[in-house]
Amino acid sequence: MQVNYFLSFHVILVLLPGINNPVDGQGFQNIKQAEDSLAAILKTLNQASDDSSRNVINHNFYETLFNALMLPAADNFTFESLKTLIKISSDDNKFRIFHWNLPARDGRTRYFGFLKLLHRDTPTVFPLRDFSDSIASPETAILDHQHWFGALYYTVISGKTLPGKKYYTLLGWSGSNSTITKKIIEIISFDDHDNPQFGLPVFPNYEGGTMNRIIFRYSASTSMSLKYEEQTIATEKKWNPKKRDFDIKAKSALMIVFDRLVPLDPQLEGQYQYYVAAGDISDAFQAVNGSWNFIKGIETRNKH
């Protein structure tokens, strides 16, 4: 994919791969003042009745949030009053993502956000540009922050590949349109210059090992569970004729557990607006030797 490293606004502001201009944010006296300004913009955004007005107000929120994030105090500030701004951090405090979505009247949803590197001498912020509608093969693509598969993340899991490269696994939700919803397993890593990369081949035994991220698509009228949690799973199952039941050996482990999705009718295969969770059938990914090992049909001991 050809990577374009420039994104410009209608004001005189050019966003480089990671913006670290120390004068940005100087319009605010402190981080609380920045939060108050953002809260006022969000109130106006929520009251806007048409897409055109919402787009203009959203752009104002985008620029104001960027200026706020350039303040060093933003690293640890909770922005608690901004309920619709999703904030999530890695457990090692390397980065924090600030992101939100903007639904349109036609049912489509766009995603906006910033990834900020934390505790740097000079604040560094990467704008996340939602490119999900234009990625031909999103499961296999390696992306940068200018070509982001937009989503709202709710879990970050730290890990390392077998050679020792640090990466982060994110679980997220992405409402595509009025008929299809997505859940995402995204991978973030960083190059030698700390530029973020989205996607990594850490799913060796899933779909031929070609996936750089996992995307689940299903009907927008239903729900799907995708969680990182400790599960007690069966490791061995042997029939005991005396008890006329199975003897089961089990162990506990942290893993990504998710509902298996199936079409409502076999003839609807590939038409994801008709996919639903298959009852109590779950699959999982477990971290093994620096990768996510796919486990099909796990017998969970606690309902996820």
N, C-alpha and C positions, 0 to 999 in steps of 0.2 A: 504494500500500500504506500502510495506517495504521501509523505508526511509534510504538512504545512505548519510551520512553527509560529505563525503570526495570526493574531486575532485582534481586530481593531474595533473600537466603539465610535459612536458619532461625535463624541468629544475627542479632544486631542489626548489619546491614551492608547499606547500600544502594549499589549501583553506579550512578553517574551516567554520562552518555555517555563521558566520559574522566575516570577517577578520578585526582585529584591531591592526595589528602589526605596531607600530609607526615608524619603520625604513624603511618601504616600501615607495617608492617615493623619496628616498634620492639621486637617480641618476640624478634628475633634480635640477637645481639651483633655478628655479621658475616655476610657472604654465604656463607662456607664452612659455617658452622653451619646456615644455611638449606638449603644443598645436602644436608648430611647428614640433616636432618630429612625432606626430600623423598625421598631415596634410601631411607630406612627405610619411608616410606609406600608407595613403589612396590614394595618387596620384599613387603610385606603384601598389596598389591593383586594381585601375580602369584601369590600362594599361595591367594587366595580361590577357593572352589570354586563359588559360586552368584552369580547376578546381583544379588540383594539386597545381599549383603555387598560385592560389587564396587562397586555404586553408592554405598554409604555411604563406603567407603574413597576412591573417586574424588573424592567431594565434599570430603573432607578434604584430598586432594592439591590440588584446585582452589583452596581457600581459602589453603592454605599457600603455594602458588606465587604467588598474588596478593600476599601479604604480602612474599614474597621479592623480587618484581619492583618493589616500591615502594622498595627499597633502591637508592640511586644507583649502587652498585657492580655492580648487575645489568646495567647497560648493556654492559659489556665482559666479564663473567664467562662462562665457557664452559659451565658446568653439565655438565662432561664425564662425570661418573658417571651422569647421567640418560640412559641410552641410548635409552629409548622416548619421551623428550621431544624433539620435532623443533624445532630452532632455525634460523631463516633470517633474513637481514638484507638490506636494500637496499644497493646498492653505494655510495650516498651517505651511508650511516649515518643516514638519517632515521628509520627504524623497524626494529624486530625483532619477529618473530612467534614465539611459543612455543606449540606445539600438539601434540595427541596424539589417539588414538582409543581407544574402549572397545568391543570386540566383545561381543555378547551371545550367549547360548546358542542363540537361534533364528536366528543368522546375520546379524542386523542389526548395524550399526555406527553409533555416535554419535561426534561430534567435539567437542573442547573446545579452547579456546585463549585467548590474550591477544595483543593488539598493543600494543607499548610504543613510544612516541615517545622517541627517544634524545637524550641530552645536553641535557636541559631543566633549567632552574633548579629546577623542581618536578616530580618524577616523575609521568608521565601514562600510564595504562594503560587500554586499552579491552578489556573482556571480549568474546569472540567467542561468540555464541550460535547453535548449529547449528539452522537453521530449514529445512533442505533438504527435509524431508518435507512442508512446508506451503506451499511456493512453487508457485503454479499454473503459471506460465510462467517457469521459472528462466533460460532463455536470454535473455529480453528484460527481466527485472526489474532495476531499480536498487535496491540493498540497502544497509543500514547494518550496523554491527557487531552489532546486536541481532537481525538477520535475515540471518545468514551462511549461505552455501552451503558447508557443512562439507567440508573436504578437508585433505590433508597436502601441503604445497608443498615442492618440491625445487629450483626455479629462480626467480629474480627478475630481470627485465629492465627497465631504466630507459628511458623514452622521453618524448617531448613531442608533443602535438598540434600541428597547423600554427599555431594561434594562440599556442602557447607554454605550454600547460597541462601541467605535469608529471604523468605517470602511470607506474604500474608494472605490468608483465605478469608474472603468476605461473603456472607450470606445476605441476599437482598431480594427486594420485591420490585417488579416493574409492571405497572398497569399499562399495557400497550395501547389498547383501544377499548371500545364498548363491548367487544366480543371475546377478546383473548387477554389473559393475564399471564405474567411470567414470574418465576422465581429463578434467581441467579446464584451460582457459585462462581465468584470472580476471584482472580489471583492478582495481587499487586506485588511487584518487586522493584528494586531501584538499581540503576546503573552506577558506574564509578563516580559519576557527577551528581548523584542523588536525584536524577530525573526518573519519575515513576513510569513503569511499564505495566500494562494491563494484559494479563494472559500468560500462562506458562504450562508446558506439557507435563503436568504432575498427576495425570489420570491414566496410568499405563495399561490397565486392563478394562477400560470402559470405552466402548465404541471403537475398538482397534487401537486405542492409545493415541488418537490424533487430536483429542480435545484440549484446548487451552483454557476453556471455561465451560461450565455446564449451564445450559438454559432449559428450564422446564416450561412448557407452554400448555395452558389448559383453559377451560371455559371461564370467562369472567363472572359467571353466575354461581360458581362454586368456590371451594377453598382447597388449599394444599398445605401440608405441614412440611417445613424444612427447618430443622433445628440441629444445633450442636449440643450434645448432652451425653451423660453417662448412661449406658444401657447395659443391662445384664442379658447376654445373648447365649443361645445354646451353641456349644462347640462340638458336642457329640450326642447322638441320639441312637439308643439301642433298645430293641424290643425285649421286654422281660416277660416270658411266657407264664411265670408263676403269678406275677401281679396283673398279667394281661394289660400291660401299659408300658410306655417307654420309660427307660432310665435316661435321664438327661443330665449331662455335665454342662456347666455354664461358667461364664466369666464376665466381669464388668470391665467396660472400656469406654473411653470418650470417642464419639464418632459423630459424623454428620448423618442424621437419620431423616428419611423423607418418604412420603407416600408415593407408591407406584401409580403412574398415570396410565389410563387406558381409555380408548374411545368408547362411547356409549353403544356403538355397534361396530363389529369388525369391518364393515364396509365403509366406515367413516375414518379409517386409519389415515393419518396425515392431516386431517381437518381438525386443528387443535381447538377450535371453538366448541367441539363436542367431546373433549377429553375431561375426565373426572378422576378423582382418587379411587383406587380399587379397594374399597372397604378397609380391612385391617392389614393389608399387605404392605410391608415396608421394605425398602432397600437402604443401603448405607454406604458411606465412604469412611474407612478407618485409616489413620495415619500409620504408614509402615515404610521404614527405610527412606524417609524424606518425600514420599509420594502419598497420594490418596488411593488406597486399595478399595476397589468396588466389591461390595458384598451383596449378592442378590438373594432376596427372600429371607431376610433375617427374622428370627422368632424373638421378638422383643419381650422382655419380662415386665416392662412397665410401659403403659400406653403413652406415646408421645403426642 
